Amino acid sequence: MGSRIPEVIARLVALGKADTELEDVLVSDGPEVTETSVPDWLIVGFDGDQTGDFEAAQSASDWADLGGGREEEFQVTVAAVAKRGDTDIVSARARVYEIGSRVEAWVQADPTLGLASLQAGVAGTRLVQDQTENGAQAVLLMTVAGRGFT
């Protein structure tokens, strides 16, 4: 089964790692097991729920032509995370939106993400914020949605 999801995820990770405005943000391909103390993350292919099902993406496809080509509609979840060692949720919330704005900037600058026969954009967001024993945490879940031919 062909899908554009693996290359979309790889491209979003590459764009994040190359973005100089994210130099203090740990850019990750899915959730990582790490001992880093970095408070700000951009995680491509993660729904932000460490106790959940770790949904990374979803898609649906249909025939595009009689020659076997298929058109795929996809959604990739991207999580921006900002953790603070204090209770300043306003600061954490502002930071996740700064991080998330970079993802939106990439798809606005090039809706193809540099990939042939593909078009993407940020289709929706969801903000989750919490006060944990380690301080304020905000998570901005973004859906990068689009379509491409396989």
N, C-alpha and C positions, 0 to 999 in steps of 0.2 A: 504494500500500500504506500503510495507516494504522498508526502506531505511537505509543505513549506515551513512548518513549525520549527524543525530543528535549525534551519538556516536563519529564520527570523530571530530566534533566541540568540544564536551565535552572533548575529549582526548587532543586535541591541547591546549585548555584552561588550563587543568590540567598540561600539560607539561610546559607551560609558567609560571604558578604560582609556580611551583616547581623548576624552573631554577634559581639557585643562581646568574647567570650572568645577570639576568634581575631584580635584586632586586630594582633598581631605576626606573623600567618601570611599568606602570600600565597595567596589563593584563586584558582584558575585553572579555566577551562573547557577541559579538554584540555591537552596539553603546550604550553608557550610558548617562543619564542625571546626571551630577555631577557638583559640584562647585570646584573641585580639581584644583590646579594650577600645577600639574605634567606636565612637558613638553613632556615626552616621553611615548608613548603608543604602545601596541601590541593588535590589535583588531581582534579577530577571528570571521569570519562571517560578514564582513562589507566591502563594496566596496570603502570606503573613501570619498564618495560624500554625504555631509550633505544635499544637496538640491535634490538629485537624488532619485532613487527607492530603495536604501538600499539592493541591491542584496547580499545575503549571500552565496549561493551555487546553483549548478545545477547538474542534473544527467540525465542519460539515462540508461535504463535497457532492458534486453532481456532474454528469457528463457535460462537457463543453462542446464536443464535436463527435462525429461518428468514427474518427480515427483513434479514439481511445484517450483523448485528452480530457482532463477533469479540471473544473474550477473549484477551488477550495476557499471557503470563508473561514477565517481563523480568529481566535482571541487568545492573546498571550497576557498573562497576569504579570505585572511588575510592581514590586513593593519598594517604596522609599521609607526608610526607618530613621527616626531621630530619637536618641535616648539622652536624657539629661540626668545628672547626679543630684538634681534638686527637684523642686516641685513646679518649676516654671513651664507649664504646659503651653503657654502662649509662645515661648521661644521654640519649643519642640515642634509645635504645629507650623510655625513660620518656616522652620528649617525643612520640614518634609515637602512643603510646597515649593521651596527653592530647588530642592533636588528634583522633584517631579517636573518642574518647568523645563529642565534640560531634556527630558524625554520628549516633551511636547515640541521643543525647539528642533530636535532632530527630525521628527516626522513632518514638521511644517517646512523645514528647509529642503527635505527630499522625501516625499511620500513613498518612494520606491525603496527607501533604505539602502539604495545602491544595488538592489536585486532586480533582475529582469522579470518582467511579467508579474509585478507585484505592486500593490497599493495598500498603504496602512495609515492609520491615524490613531490618536488617543480618543477612544469612544466613550469613556466614562471613568469616574473616579469614586472612591469611597474612603472616607477618613475614619480611622479608629484611634482613639486616644485613651490613655490610662495613666493612673498613678500607681506605680509598682513600689516594692520595697527598695528598689534601686533608683527611684525617682520617676520623673515624668517620661512618658514615651508616646510618640505619635507615629502612626503608620498610615501612609497614603497608598492605597491600592489603586493602580491604574490598569485599565484594559486597553492594550494596543490591539486594535482590531483591523482587519482588512481582508483582502482577497488576492488570490494569485492562481496561476495555472500550474498544474503539475504535469 
